[in-house]
Amino acid sequence: MLAIDRGRPKLLSVKEALACYIEHRREVVLRRTRFQLRAAEDRGRTARGLSQSRLGNMDEFIRIIRDSANRDAAATDSSLFVIPGRH
């Protein structure tokens, strides 16, 4: 069977073709899982930010975000706010 394996055409036996297909599917699942994890983490950060902003410290929360140099600094600085129900 002629197939493209790692970007190069190659003559594969059935066993080799099956192994290549399984490796391909493994890679697809890993990429999809990583993408879904990043999306869930982003949603978590958004939800955490919204819950913190509702604590009654909205002015202070907005000031911290505006005064931060970048997104990571804003996340670190805003993590000083306590989320209800967490320690």
C-alpha positions as CSV (number, residue, x, y, z in Angstrom):
1,M,0.0,0.0,0.0
2,L,1.4,3.4,-1.0
3,A,0.9,6.1,1.7
4,I,2.4,9.3,3.0
5,D,4.2,8.6,6.3
6,R,5.6,11.6,8.1
7,G,5.3,13.7,4.9
8,R,7.1,11.2,2.6
9,P,5.6,8.7,0.3
10,K,6.3,5.1,1.4
11,L,5.3,1.6,0.5
12,L,3.6,0.1,3.7
13,S,2.4,-3.3,4.6
14,V,-1.0,-3.6,6.2
15,K,0.6,-3.9,9.6
16,E,2.7,-0.7,9.1
17,A,-0.3,1.1,7.6
18,L,-2.4,0.2,10.7
19,A,0.4,1.4,13.0
20,C,0.7,4.7,11.1
21,Y,-3.1,5.2,11.3
22,I,-3.1,4.5,15.1
23,E,-0.3,7.0,15.6
24,H,-2.1,9.5,13.6
25,R,-5.3,9.1,15.6
26,R,-3.3,9.3,18.8
27,E,-1.8,12.6,17.7
28,V,-5.3,13.9,16.7
29,V,-6.7,13.0,20.1
30,L,-3.8,14.6,21.9
31,R,-4.1,17.9,20.0
32,R,-7.9,18.0,20.5
33,T,-7.5,17.3,24.2
34,R,-4.9,20.1,24.6
35,F,-7.1,22.5,22.7
36,Q,-10.1,21.6,24.9
37,L,-8.0,22.0,28.0
38,R,-6.8,25.5,26.9
39,A,-10.4,26.5,26.2
40,A,-11.6,25.2,29.6
41,E,-8.7,27.1,31.3
42,D,-9.6,30.3,29.5
43,R,-13.3,29.9,30.5
44,G,-12.1,29.2,34.1
45,R,-10.1,32.4,34.1
46,T,-13.0,34.4,32.8
47,A,-15.4,32.9,35.3
48,R,-12.9,33.5,38.2
49,G,-12.5,37.1,37.0
50,L,-16.3,37.7,36.9
51,S,-16.8,36.1,40.3
52,Q,-14.1,38.3,41.8
53,S,-15.5,41.4,40.2
54,R,-18.8,40.7,41.9
55,L,-17.4,40.7,45.4
56,G,-18.1,44.4,45.9
57,N,-14.6,45.4,45.0
58,M,-15.3,46.2,41.4
59,D,-13.5,49.6,41.4
60,E,-10.4,48.1,43.0
61,F,-10.6,45.1,40.6
62,I,-10.8,47.3,37.5
63,R,-8.0,49.5,38.8
64,I,-5.7,46.4,39.2
65,I,-6.5,45.2,35.7
66,R,-5.9,48.6,34.1
67,D,-2.7,49.2,36.0
68,S,-1.2,45.8,35.1
69,A,1.5,45.7,32.4
70,N,0.1,42.6,30.7
71,R,-2.4,39.8,31.0
72,D,-0.2,37.6,33.2
73,A,0.4,40.5,35.6
74,A,-3.3,41.2,35.8
75,A,-4.1,37.6,36.6
76,T,-1.4,37.5,39.3
77,D,-2.5,40.8,40.8
78,S,-6.2,39.9,40.7
79,S,-5.6,36.5,42.3
80,L,-5.2,38.4,45.6
81,F,-9.0,38.7,45.6
82,V,-10.6,35.9,47.6
83,I,-13.2,33.8,45.8
84,P,-16.1,32.9,48.1
85,G,-16.1,29.2,49.2
86,R,-12.3,28.8,48.5
87,H,-9.4,29.1,50.8
